[in-house]
Amino acid sequence: MASAVSATRDTASIALFNRGHAGHVFEEVRRSGTKVVIKK
């Protein structure tokens, strides 16, 4: 189950970028080292 939680935590919707939250996503990448951006 831990891998499912990790996969959810390591993803971000492209909508965040489209709404002007790219800086927040990049801050999370700087902290965690990984983020997968997906289109839903």
PyMOL commands that set and color helices and strands:
alter all, ss='L'
color gray80, all
select helices_A, chain A and resi 2-9+14-18+22-32
alter helices_A, ss='H'
color red, helices_A
select strands_A, chain A and resi 11-13+36-38
alter strands_A, ss='S'
color yellow, strands_A
deselect
rebuild
show_as cartoon
